[in-house]
Amino acid sequence: MLPKDPNILFSLINTRLRDKYASLAELCGEEGESEDEIKAALAAIGCRYDAALNAFVAEKGR
């Protein structure tokens, strides 16, 4: 189960993407999480998934 706090979620997901998974889809498939829910939770704090970086990044102006 992932943390509900979006700032902690941001850190946790990016760490897992960096250390273990080649993509967000792979992370979600392996861990049984919803890609849409993660994206929505992080969009609420101004972040988006960048597939080229394999990380969530802050939108400009955040």
Secondary structure, DSSP 8 states (H G I E B T S, - for coil): ---SSHHHHHHHHHHHHHHT-SSHHHHHHHHT--HHHHHHHHHTTTEEEETTTTEEEE-TT-
